[in-house]
Amino acid sequence: MEYICKEHTKLKKETRLSPCRYKCNLCKQKRIDGYSNPDHVSNPFGYLYLAPTICERCAVKEERCMWCINR
């Protein structure tokens, strides 16, 4: 179960694509998956994933949106 605010509900349709590459800003563990990016354009460096700021576990535990920055 994801915790997402009204402002970021449009991101609910994005799917997980990458393995856990990103670090959670709360628990500091490397457990955040990269999500599909609707604004992605081809580039020689690879896919540009959307990365939430905190992991799902911390979002549910703290009741914070995983996409909001410093709220």
Backbone torsions as a table, in degrees:
resi	resn	phi	psi	omega
1	MET	NA	122.9	179.5
2	GLU	-92.7	149.6	175.7
3	TYR	-111.5	109.3	-176.2
4	ILE	-132.0	134.4	-179.6
5	CYS	-75.1	170.0	-179.4
6	LYS	-62.1	-34.2	-178.6
7	GLU	-64.3	-30.5	-176.1
8	HIS	-109.3	17.9	-178.6
9	THR	-61.5	-26.0	179.2
10	LYS	-63.9	-20.2	-179.9
11	LEU	-83.5	-6.2	179.1
12	LYS	-62.7	-28.2	-177.5
13	LYS	-79.0	-11.7	179.9
14	GLU	-72.4	145.7	-177.2
15	THR	-109.8	154.4	176.9
16	ARG	-70.5	134.1	179.7
17	LEU	-124.1	-40.0	-174.9
18	SER	-102.3	156.5	173.1
19	PRO	-67.7	172.9	-177.9
20	CYS	-62.4	99.1	-179.7
21	ARG	-113.5	-16.0	-172.0
22	TYR	-107.9	153.4	-175.5
23	LYS	-99.7	136.4	177.5
24	CYS	-72.6	134.1	-179.9
25	ASN	-74.2	-14.3	179.5
26	LEU	-96.7	-59.1	-175.6
27	CYS	-89.7	-8.5	176.5
28	LYS	64.8	11.8	178.1
29	GLN	-91.6	149.5	-178.9
30	LYS	-84.1	86.4	-174.8
31	ARG	-140.0	13.7	-177.9
32	ILE	-97.3	126.7	176.1
33	ASP	-80.6	151.7	171.9
34	GLY	-85.2	144.1	-178.3
35	TYR	-110.6	161.0	178.5
36	SER	-60.4	150.7	-175.7
37	ASN	-121.6	111.8	-178.2
38	PRO	-67.8	-20.8	-179.1
39	ASP	-97.7	14.8	-177.1
40	HIS	-67.8	136.1	171.6
41	VAL	-121.1	148.8	-179.4
42	SER	-61.2	139.9	175.9
43	ASN	-150.8	159.8	-176.6
44	PRO	-74.3	-6.9	-175.7
45	PHE	-96.1	-2.8	179.7
46	GLY	110.4	-172.8	-176.0
47	TYR	-77.4	139.6	177.7
48	LEU	-97.2	101.1	-177.9
49	TYR	-80.2	152.9	168.6
50	LEU	-86.6	131.5	-178.7
51	ALA	-123.0	118.8	176.5
52	PRO	-64.6	161.3	-178.1
53	THR	-81.7	-27.9	178.3
54	ILE	-131.9	158.4	-179.4
55	CYS	-75.1	163.3	-178.8
56	GLU	-61.1	-39.4	-179.0
57	ARG	-61.6	-45.1	178.7
58	CYS	-69.0	-35.7	179.4
59	ALA	-61.6	-45.1	179.7
60	VAL	-70.5	-43.7	-178.5
61	LYS	-62.9	-44.0	-177.3
62	GLU	-91.2	-6.2	-176.2
63	GLU	53.9	50.6	179.0
64	ARG	-124.1	150.3	177.2
65	CYS	-69.0	132.6	-178.8
66	MET	-73.1	-12.3	-178.3
67	TRP	-101.4	-20.1	-179.0
68	CYS	-71.9	146.0	179.8
69	ILE	-101.6	122.9	175.0
70	ASN	53.0	50.2	176.2
71	ARG	-116.1	NA	NA
